[in-house]
């Protein structure tokens, strides 16, 4: 798994400069069979990361630009009447892809946002009462602007809970931004990337990840961290059991990416903030302040909940 990860990372490095943590967590989310929320200001490379990852993995990719007038059927698909054939024909929506980019997801109405709930959790979409299986693997990458409120709708807790990680790209360093300018002037395109792994390698990686050992002590550590989010006086809403399962799966993937077949407490610590912060509700107000406050609370819990000695 580590060798595969190094190849994917090298491919991403060709078009995404800097953002080392974001790239690593994006790969981890994909192999954890989870989903990724990228919350950052416009123009920081969120869409480029999604495209580069899909090309590197050799998976099909579709993009939806979420807007207030977007309908659920624009996401999942619709049965339309074909007068020439005299019958209804299913037109599958863009959700039928391996990687779906939900761009600016918080610009769509709650009704349209809800169209993704079944897709993200059960890997299926219901069109006119018929449940249709989505491609395997199925991975949602959603983006949102954290500082813009006009014309946006906050994501409900049930949808946030379905995202394995919530990350930020951040502004690039000076050297990285100079490389971005040079790449643009040379007219180099992300589309030039090619896949670095086959479908057989994908399945082999998933099998290796499932076999990564999590000791009883590390499992207990994860559960105690989750429990602390539910009991802390700084938190109004703690992490759900779905978050616990996502945490364990992500820890297995992270360990495999490091070349290990067992999970360490340090793996748990490395993933705690991007996995837990978006799942808790604090007393802070305002989206940016809330995100920062939630991250601070998770870091505080990491310092107070004792980690096992391995």
N, C-alpha and C positions, 0 to 999 in steps of 0.2 A: 504493500500500500504506500509506503514512503517513497518508493521509486516512482510510482504513478503520480503521487502528489508533486514531487519535484518536477516532473515533466509538465504537469498542468501549470504549476507556478511559473516555470520558465516561459511558457507560452503567454500567460497573462502579463508577465513582466515586459513583453515586447510592445504592449499597447497601453498598459496601465502602470504609470510611474508612481512609485511610493505606495502609500495605502497598504502596507504589508499585512497589517492585522485584518483589514477589510477583505483582502483577497483570500487569506487563510480561512477566515470564518465563512466566506461565501462557499468555498470548496467543502468545508466541514458541514455546512447546512445541506448541500446537495447530496452528499454521501450519507447523511443522517436520515434521509428520507423525510426531511422537514421543509420549511419555507423560510424565506429571508425578507426582512423589512429593512430598507435603507432609508433612514431619515436624515436628510441633509439639505442644504441650500442648493438652488439650481446651478447647473454647470460644473459640478464637481466630479463627473464621470460615472454617475450611477447607471445610466443606460449602457455606456461603454462596457462596464464591468459585466452586466448581464449578457450582452452580446458575446463578449470575449469568452465568458465561461461556457456558453452553449456551444460555440464553435470548437473550443478546446475539448469538450466532452463528446462532440460528435452527435449532439442531440437536436431535435427539431425545436424551433424557436418561433414564438408569436408575440406580438406586442399589442396591447390595448391602451389607447390614450383615454384615461378616465375623465369624463366631463359630466356636468350636471344633467345633460339630456341623454346620457347613455342608458339603455334599457337592459334588464337582465337577459333578454333574448339576444342582445348584441354580444353577450359574453358566452352564453351556453349554446345558442343556436335556436333554430326555429323550423317548424314544418310548414312549407309553403305549397300552395296548390299550383300544379303544372297543368294548364289547360290542354296542352298538346298530348300529354300522357294520360290526362284525366284522373290523376291521383296526387296525393300529397307526397312530397319529397323532403327528406330531412337535410337541412343545411347546417352542418356542424359549425359551432362558433369557434373563435380562436382559442378557447380553453382546451381544445383537443390538440395539445402539443406537449412535448416533454418539458420545456421551460416556457412559462408564461410570464411576460413582463407586464405587470399592472402599474402603468406609469401614472404618477400623481393620483393614487388610489383614493385619497380623501377628497377629491373633487367630485366624485360620483355620489349620488344620493344613497342613503342607507338601504333602500330597496335594491339597488344595483350592487352595492357592496355585499349584501347578503347572498347574492348569486354565487359567490366564491366559497361560502361557508361549507356547503356540502362537498364541493370540489376539493377543498384543501384537507378536509378531515377524512372523507370516505373514498376519495379518488374516483368519484363518479359525478355525472351531471344528469339532472332530470329535465327532459324536454317534452312538454305536453304529456306528462304523466309517465313517460318511459325513462327508466334509469339506464344510462349508458356509461360503460367503463371508460375511464380516461387512459391515455397511454402510460406505460410503465417504463421508466420512472416519470413522475409528475412533480414538478417543482415550481412554486410561485415565487417570483422576485417582485416585490412591490416597492414603489418609491413614494415619498411624500416630503413636502416642504414644511419644516417645523415652525417657520416664522410667519407664515401667511394664513390669515383667517377668513378673509372675504371670499365667498364662493366655495368654501370647503365644509366638509362634514366630518366630525371626529369619528375615528374608528371605534366601534363598540369593543368592549372587553373580550367578548367571545371571539372576535376576529383577531385581535392582538394576541390572544392566547394561542392561536394556531401558528403563529410565526415562531420558529425555533430561535432565531436571533434577530435582534434589532441593532443595526450598526450605523456608523457614520463614516463617510469618506474623508471629510475634513479638507481644508485648503491644502494644496501641495506646498512642499518646500521650494525655495527659490530654484535650486538645481533641477528639481523635477518639473517645475513649471516651464523652465527654459527648454527642457526636452520635449514637453508638450507642444510648444511653439514650433520647434524645429520639425517635429513629426508632422504637424499640420502644414507647414510650408513645403515639405517634401511630398505632400498629398498621400501620405501613407494611410491606409484604411484598415480598420479592424476586420473587415470582411476578408482580408488576405490570410487570416489565421486558418490553420487546418487542424483537424482533430488529432489528438495525441494518444488516444486510447480507443479500443474497439468495444463492441457490445459485450464480447466475452470477458474482456478485462474488467468492464464495469460490474458484471455479475460476480466475478472472482473477488473484486474489492469488497462488494457488499457481504459476501460470505465470510471474508476475513474479518470484517468489522463486527459482524454478529458473533464471531468466535472470541473477540477480545474479552478477557476476564475482568470482571469488577468484583473485587473482594467484598465480603460482608461489611468490613469496616468502612470502605469507601461508599458503599450503598447507604450505610447508616449516616455517613457524613452528608451525603446529598439530601437525604430525607430530613435531617436535623436543620440544614440550611433552609429548606423549603418550609419546615415547621416554624422556623424563626420569623419568616415573613408574615405568617398568619398571627403570630403572637406579639409582634413588635407594636408598641404604642405609636410609632411614627408612621405606621402603615394602616390604611383603612381597608384595603383589599389585598389579601395575600395571593400566593401562587397556587394554582390548582394542581390536582394529581396529574393532569395532562402535561403540565410543565415539568413535573418530576420525571415522567417517562421520557420526555424530550431531552431533559438534562442528562439522563443516563445514556441515552443513545448517542448524544453529541459527545459525551466524554469518551465513549468507545471509539468513535470516529477520530477524535483528536489524538487519542493515544496511538491509533493505527497510523495516523499521519506522521507521528514522531518516530515510527518504526518499532513500536512496542506492541506486545500482545496482552498487556495488562494496563489498567487505569491507576494513576497515582493521584493523591490528593491535590497535587499541583495542577493536574489537568482540570480538576473541578474548580479550583481557584481562578484559573485562566479564563474559564468560560462563564463564570458566575454573573458578571455584570451584563454582557450582551444577551444572556439567556433570561435573566430574572428581572432586570430593571423595567422593561416595558410591560411586564405582567403585573406589577404592583401599582397601587394607587396611594399616593401620599397626600398630606394636607396642603401641599404647595399649590399655587394657582398659576395658570399660564402654561402653555405647552412646553416652552423651552425650560422654564424654571422647574416644571414637574419632572421632565426628563433628567435634568441635572440632579434634582433632589432624590429621585429614585436611585440613580447610580450611587450617590453618596451613601444612601441607606444600605444598599447591598454591600458596599465596601466596609461599612461599619459592622454589618453582620459577619462578614468574612473575618474580621478582627476579633469578634466576640465568640463565635461558635468554634470550639476547638477542633482542629484537624487531627485525624489519626496519624500516628507515627508508623511509617511503613519500613 
